[in-house]
């Protein structure tokens, strides 16, 4: 009987947690911007502890070789953040651009913002980048890390007492509590989305851009799935253990909210492209190594629009040569040839062309391209390997 | 399916109730055979210690505490200098470089962690030893000689790496432990682990490593930190002519 009493006490505790689980589905209006405090210092024991932890993380990240140490790039991303959330808010943020293919960004409670290169590869203009950075900044401004930490702690405390005091009745309840914790996280994501949209609405960028990011991400997921002979699924309702609302949900409520208060503006696509041009080869290289033919092909098409630059043609050649079906090698050779014809300067296009041709039984032409590669880049790392291919 | 959600959601909470510590047969200390610190004063560079102190919530989550960590950092620093001073060694804090060299230092720090974890996994558990580590006197691990080339290492003899992590059981955790004991379930409270290693800067070899998953001494107080440091330096290589073991605990 002890179990029943304890279970009743536990139900009372759970009831306090549940509103967060139930809330979340309805579309909310963009949140008003909270007042901004400069040089905020953490106050409570929990908050100070959390800051200490992320300060240590930031020390490590600062010295990591994965961080792209290019001041021009960092300044540019910081500039987009400043134009999105306002000059006073953005100044204290430290931005670290990490070379990683994930479509992701994050912001820690101490003001450290991490931007993955996979995000920079996927957004099309400053407005889309600003919408993601504004979302992350929303987490920061609303102190979501701290609140999420406290919520998880309460939930795990209750679950522990349940497991001890009501081991036979606690299973379903514990599941409910775990579910409420994930629902809480999804609620935070939606709050950050809405605050991010408010920043965007107050910025020179059009707030309609926020939904674009999620719509294209879904299309890319479809392409990846198709390339892997899988079925893509986009649901409106989030799974029980999902920490974020689904992409479809986010795209829908962001699109609706932006339509309610349309604000035209310049998404600054040309400036974005110009800045990213220098980094595109590396980012594309990383993406191709993912062995995600469908998703990468979609991404390249998105980047190209109706204008295939030599750089994108070369990347497409690499992608097809990597998959390596006989028909892919024919296509790859064509892409390399187009890239070279359009003025692709790097010797590696001759290398890709030569290798593709040799494996397509066009040995003589292949050998000629490889010789050209060695002539252009005699000290290449694989020069000796390639020269044996040429000699045979 | 029962409690599966709990396990996914919070491994700490769920597993803490099920798993008891399996570390009984573990060795704690390894020394390179025949190694002793050369006569004269040894200069030891102390790499910035990794110190983490906080509370353990009822559900087993770590709640970092900035004040406790700052206190522990200070207490441990003093205790390390005092203990090494008694051995006739000088301990200097490593001056972290600026600019391009920071990445190299970070890499050596990571390398040390990786090597230390390998020692713990593949040497300290006798049943898990790699074939090359099975000879009784075999303790052959190295970070490579290039560590001496890091900025600020010149003129020093050894580099000392120290890591401690303490989760003090909260009142709620302790209460849960008592209630759980009545129900016949074991709820461990507190995590107190640490390790320390010494690298010879002439060769890059790891000459001593001590790792303990159940350490004593409350690092939030000066006396406790002294006790912790004495445990951390268990088996620290002495000089020829001085007894090999410095302090056998407390």
Boltz contact constraints between the chains, C-beta under 6 A:
constraints:
  - contact:
      token1: [A, 48]
      token2: [B, 66]
      max_distance: 6.0
  - contact:
      token1: [A, 49]
      token2: [B, 54]
      max_distance: 6.0
  - contact:
      token1: [A, 49]
      token2: [B, 64]
      max_distance: 6.0
  - contact:
      token1: [A, 49]
      token2: [B, 65]
      max_distance: 6.0
  - contact:
      token1: [A, 49]
      token2: [B, 66]
      max_distance: 6.0
  - contact:
      token1: [A, 52]
      token2: [B, 64]
      max_distance: 6.0
  - contact:
      token1: [A, 52]
      token2: [B, 66]
      max_distance: 6.0
  - contact:
      token1: [A, 52]
      token2: [B, 69]
      max_distance: 6.0
  - contact:
      token1: [A, 53]
      token2: [B, 64]
      max_distance: 6.0
  - contact:
      token1: [A, 63]
      token2: [B, 102]
      max_distance: 6.0
  - contact:
      token1: [A, 63]
      token2: [B, 103]
      max_distance: 6.0
  - contact:
      token1: [A, 63]
      token2: [B, 106]
      max_distance: 6.0
  - contact:
      token1: [A, 65]
      token2: [B, 103]
      max_distance: 6.0
  - contact:
      token1: [A, 153]
      token2: [B, 57]
      max_distance: 6.0
  - contact:
      token1: [A, 153]
      token2: [B, 61]
      max_distance: 6.0
  - contact:
      token1: [A, 156]
      token2: [B, 10]
      max_distance: 6.0
  - contact:
      token1: [A, 156]
      token2: [B, 13]
      max_distance: 6.0
  - contact:
      token1: [A, 156]
      token2: [B, 59]
      max_distance: 6.0
  - contact:
      token1: [A, 156]
      token2: [B, 61]
      max_distance: 6.0
  - contact:
      token1: [A, 157]
      token2: [B, 58]
      max_distance: 6.0
  - contact:
      token1: [A, 157]
      token2: [B, 59]
      max_distance: 6.0
  - contact:
      token1: [A, 159]
      token2: [B, 6]
      max_distance: 6.0
  - contact:
      token1: [A, 159]
      token2: [B, 13]
      max_distance: 6.0
  - contact:
      token1: [A, 160]
      token2: [B, 13]
      max_distance: 6.0
  - contact:
      token1: [A, 160]
      token2: [B, 58]
      max_distance: 6.0
  - contact:
      token1: [A, 160]
      token2: [B, 59]
      max_distance: 6.0
  - contact:
      token1: [A, 160]
      token2: [B, 176]
      max_distance: 6.0
  - contact:
      token1: [A, 163]
      token2: [B, 17]
      max_distance: 6.0
  - contact:
      token1: [A, 164]
      token2: [B, 179]
      max_distance: 6.0
  - contact:
      token1: [A, 164]
      token2: [B, 180]
      max_distance: 6.0
  - contact:
      token1: [A, 164]
      token2: [B, 183]
      max_distance: 6.0
  - contact:
      token1: [A, 171]
      token2: [B, 2]
      max_distance: 6.0
  - contact:
      token1: [A, 171]
      token2: [B, 3]
      max_distance: 6.0
  - contact:
      token1: [A, 174]
      token2: [B, 3]
      max_distance: 6.0
  - contact:
      token1: [A, 174]
      token2: [B, 6]
      max_distance: 6.0
  - contact:
      token1: [A, 175]
      token2: [B, 5]
      max_distance: 6.0
  - contact:
      token1: [A, 178]
      token2: [B, 5]
      max_distance: 6.0
  - contact:
      token1: [A, 178]
      token2: [B, 6]
      max_distance: 6.0
  - contact:
      token1: [A, 178]
      token2: [B, 9]
      max_distance: 6.0
